[in-house]
Amino acid sequence: MRLIIKHITHYRYEQAPKHMIQLLRLTPRLEAHQRTVEWRITTPGKQTAFSDAFGNISHSHVMNTPPTSLDITVQGIVDVMPLQQGTITDDDKQTSLPVLAYMVPTPLTGCSDAIKTIAAKTLPKGLHTGDDVLQLATAICNHVSYVTGSTDVTSTAEQSFAQGSGVCQDHAHIMIAACRSLGISARYVSGYVDPGNSHAAASHAWVDVWLNTHWISVDVTNAIFASDSHCRLAIGRDYLDACPVRGVREGGLTEQLDVSVTVQTLQQ
């Protein structure tokens, strides 16, 4: 499937900041099943490209005396091939990190007793197959309703599970915590998706689960395998490792942030 993507992040500050540094993970990953036809990141400041420890194509964005209003604009075309039951192939060439790196707990993916319980009850014989992955995703979605605005980027898996509501980021964090409680490595994926009639927004998050010899990619929010409607931007242990934009600034007082993402599809 061909995905035509446009992503605009607009910042407005009460006063002009003195200095700004941002990390941009806004370029599709180089993976066997997806090919970038064209891609452009437009920023008002200088960009420097590099590959991070997770194999994500990243850019540092630096501005001295930035204006009170600025945009980061991404637009391009990506061809994505269907995945066989979510199987990711040819992934290890991008990173030297071992699979066990995705067993490392983080503050956002901490596992409460309640998450451990739902994982154990759903899969009493353990997680071994793609069907097991979907079964666990379904159990999580049945417990945690998709409610826009019910959490924010600082919400943890434990918090969103306890309140019973969240968004795709929360579903991903809970899935990661549940998998790790079963002794299975799992990693966070950020990217874009053609939402169709699903709950997913065009800017989306899902999970890769390690099944002994390969990764299975699952859209937890919709309890389906990720496939040709999903464009992968970045992977990591959690949201902070893979979020599209992360940074710090000096000055500026209050900040207003608006994000607009559109994904159009063309059948190949």
Number of C-alpha atoms within 10 A of each C-alpha: 17 22 25 19 22 19 20 17 15 15 16 17 18 13 15 16 18 14 15 18 17 17 19 23 26 27 23 23 22 18 17 12 18 20 17 18 12 11 16 13 16 13 15 14 16 13 18 11 13 12 13 15 14 16 20 25 20 23 21 18 20 19 18 14 13 19 16 14 14 15 16 19 19 18 20 17 20 21 21 22 18 15 18 13 15 20 21 21 14 11 15 14 9 17 13 10 12 9 16 12 13 22 19 12 15 15 12 22 25 20 24 17 10 13 22 17 14 16 25 18 13 18 16 11 10 15 22 13 14 20 12 15 25 18 17 24 27 18 17 25 23 14 14 21 18 20 13 13 9 14 17 13 11 11 17 21 26 22 18 22 23 14 13 17 21 24 24 25 27 30 28 30 32 30 33 30 30 29 26 23 20 16 13 21 24 31 29 27 28 29 23 25 26 22 17 13 6 9 14 20 18 21 22 22 32 29 32 29 27 25 17 11 6 16 21 23 28 27 25 30 29 19 19 17 25 26 22 19 22 28 31 25 23 26 26 22 24 25 23 16 20 24 22 18 17 14 12 10 16 13 15 19 11 9 12 10 10 10 13 12 16 18 22 16 17 9 7 8
